[in-house]
């Protein structure tokens, strides 16, 4: 049985989260958008791979961060890293990739 204080605290937390939903996504909402399990998203949040803010017992992911991932918007640094990785792969495995392309 919850005390009156615990009930009021829970109600206030829900109200704060509802106000924030315009700016934040919950882990289950983000997981559904990505098409992965919420456990997978939670693990990435805990490792620091996904930016999230903890509010009470839940994590909230900034909408702008999620939009950047889902919207395929890449920063210049991300583009540079991808280009370097592609060039390195082409240099190291170019002949193998050409042979595989012929099959």
C-alpha positions as CSV (number, residue, x, y, z in Angstrom):
1,X,0.0,0.0,0.0
2,X,1.4,3.4,-1.0
3,X,1.4,6.3,1.4
4,X,-0.2,9.6,0.4
5,X,3.3,11.1,-0.1
6,X,4.3,8.2,-2.5
7,X,1.0,8.6,-4.4
8,X,1.6,12.4,-4.8
9,X,5.2,11.9,-5.9
10,X,4.1,9.3,-8.5
11,X,1.4,11.7,-9.8
12,X,3.8,14.5,-10.0
13,X,6.3,12.4,-11.9
14,X,3.7,11.3,-14.4
15,X,2.7,14.9,-14.9
16,X,6.3,16.0,-15.5
17,X,6.8,13.1,-18.0
18,X,3.7,14.0,-19.9
19,X,4.8,17.6,-20.2
20,X,8.2,16.4,-21.5
21,X,6.8,14.0,-24.1
22,X,6.9,16.8,-26.6
23,X,10.6,17.0,-26.2
24,X,11.5,13.4,-25.2
25,X,10.8,9.8,-26.2
26,X,10.7,6.9,-23.7
27,X,12.8,3.8,-24.4
28,X,9.8,1.7,-25.6
29,X,8.7,4.5,-28.0
30,X,12.3,4.8,-29.4
31,X,12.6,1.0,-29.7
32,X,9.4,0.8,-31.6
33,X,10.6,3.5,-34.0
34,X,13.9,1.7,-34.6
35,X,12.2,-1.7,-34.8
36,X,14.4,-3.2,-32.0
37,X,13.7,-4.5,-28.5
38,X,13.4,-2.1,-25.7
39,X,16.0,-4.1,-23.8
40,X,18.5,-3.5,-26.6
41,X,17.8,0.3,-26.4
42,X,18.1,0.2,-22.6
43,X,21.5,-1.6,-22.8
44,X,22.8,1.0,-25.3
45,X,21.6,3.8,-23.0
46,X,23.3,2.2,-20.0
47,X,26.6,1.9,-22.1
48,X,26.3,5.6,-23.1
49,X,25.8,4.8,-26.8
50,X,22.4,6.5,-26.8
51,X,21.9,9.9,-25.2
52,X,19.2,9.8,-22.5
53,X,18.1,11.7,-19.4
54,X,17.0,9.8,-16.3
55,X,13.8,11.0,-14.7
56,X,13.0,8.9,-11.6
57,X,13.0,5.3,-12.8
58,X,12.7,6.0,-16.5
59,X,15.0,7.2,-19.2
60,X,14.0,9.8,-21.7
61,X,15.7,10.3,-25.1
62,X,15.7,13.8,-26.5
63,X,13.5,14.0,-29.5
64,X,16.1,16.0,-31.5
65,X,18.7,13.2,-30.8
66,X,16.2,10.5,-31.9
67,X,15.3,12.6,-35.0
68,X,19.0,12.8,-35.9
69,X,19.3,9.0,-35.8
70,X,16.0,8.2,-37.5
71,X,16.1,11.1,-39.9
72,X,19.4,9.9,-41.3
73,X,20.9,13.3,-40.6
74,X,24.7,12.9,-40.4
75,X,27.1,15.5,-39.0
76,X,30.2,16.4,-41.0
77,X,32.3,14.4,-38.6
78,X,30.1,11.3,-39.1
79,X,30.4,11.7,-42.9
80,X,34.1,12.0,-42.6
81,X,34.4,8.9,-40.5
82,X,32.2,6.9,-42.9
83,X,34.2,8.1,-45.9
84,X,37.5,7.1,-44.2
85,X,36.1,3.6,-43.3
86,X,35.0,3.1,-46.9
87,X,38.3,4.2,-48.3
88,X,40.2,1.9,-45.9
89,X,38.0,-1.1,-46.8
90,X,38.4,-0.4,-50.5
91,X,42.1,-0.2,-50.1
92,X,42.5,-3.3,-48.0
93,X,39.9,-5.5,-49.6
94,X,39.5,-4.0,-53.1
95,X,40.6,-7.1,-55.0
96,X,38.5,-9.4,-52.9
97,X,35.4,-7.1,-53.3
98,X,35.9,-7.0,-57.1
99,X,36.1,-10.8,-57.2
100,X,33.0,-11.2,-55.1
101,X,31.2,-8.7,-57.4
102,X,31.8,-10.9,-60.4
103,X,30.0,-13.9,-58.8
